[in-house]
Amino acid sequence: MKRIFLLLLCFVMLFSLCACGQSASQKPEPNDPTQVGGDGEAAVTIDGTAYSAAEVDYYYHIVFNNLVRNPYAAYIGISANMDRSAAMNETARTAFGVEDENCTWDVYLKEEAINNLKYVDALYKLAQKEGFTFSDAMQKDLDDILESLRTTAEGAGMSEEDYLKVAFGSNATKDIYIKVWKQAAIANAYSDNHQAGLSYSDSDLEAYYTDHSDELDKTVRTIDVRHILFLTDTSSLDKNAATYEADVQAVKDAAKAKADEALQNWKAGEATEESFAAMANDLSEDPGSNTNGGLYEKVYPGQMVQPFNDWCFDESRKAGDTGVVETSYGYHVMFFTGENIPYWKMVAENALRSEDQDAWLQSLVKDVTVTQGPAMKDVG
């Protein structure tokens, strides 16, 4: 099942925004696509909750922009400047399970937008009932996106409002964007929280293994490892310069010196896993782990780049081992935490959790009532 709303928080063009809209006392303009209530019209009503054209447009453009970024976009007939009133080609219809030979891209995108909004609506309402609210971490994400919006729009010589319209359609406004973003963030976090709470007994996992024994190897293990990355970014160097190779080596030497110094400083201090984690949060340039102490859990053979992988799965490796490893990313100060669960258990656990999460999500929208309103004509 496609749940594109789960990608909303990492979508490359997401920007946050400051509240700058109408006051509650202002009446919306007649047929204003950003408003529902008063003289405004709903584009979609989901179980009694009305959504404006601007709100639906957010999901419409999320779906469209993700399709444009798909590596097979050209193959299925997708491009940024395409005619969305054109019918989907056979390849696209097959890929997305569309049976209607006359279905246009615009119709498909609207249906997908409503489908995503349907899940967000259900999750958001459940989250509210259970007191699941907008967190400080979500606010930080919002603040970061706001800054990204400001600087990107400024660099493009546009206002923030105009930039939002480029990204999310002519109906986009700051007020609507912040409202929809926060709703999606809460829905997404609530969904993740539910999935994280799913657990399985050893007998559950063994039963999965029995059904998939031809695909799983019980001898493969997973490990936990912490690292501190010092990047060797040479993208700004002039490849045509006579000193290019020397310049690249200088960048590498500088990164290695930082890595060696960090390891020595750690050894000269408390030299514990906790102190390594604190150092990773302070120094690491890996955005995927520099807020959780540099930790990667349940790493399996072949998951990481080769030098990193080889260090982790060296037969002599034991808990507490440290070292410096060079990869194509830079220099990694390594700390081996130890072994985790067998790989087959991780695969079984992930598969069962995914199946149960999908079933749960499906149950939330099974009996949802969706009605399209007059303002749906303004979407797209």
Secondary structure, DSSP 8 states (H G I E B T S, - for coil): ---GGGGGGG-TT-------S--TTS---TT-TT--STT---SEEETTEEE-HHHHHHHHHHHHHHHHTSTTTTTTT--TT--TTSB--HHHHHHHT---TT-BHHHHHHHHHHHHHHHHHHHHHHHHHTT----HHHHHHHHHHHHHHHHHHHHTT--HHHHHHHHH-TT--HHHHHHHHHHHHHHHHHHHHHHHT----HHHHHHHHHHTTTT--TT-EEEEEEEEEEE---TTS-TTSTTHHHHHHHHHHHHHHHHHHHHHHHHHTT-SHHHHHHHHHHH---TTTTTTTTEEEEE-TTSS-HHHHHHHT-TT--TT-EEEEE-SSEEEEEEEEEEEEEHHHHHHHHHHHHHHHHHHHHHHHTT--EEE-GGGGG--
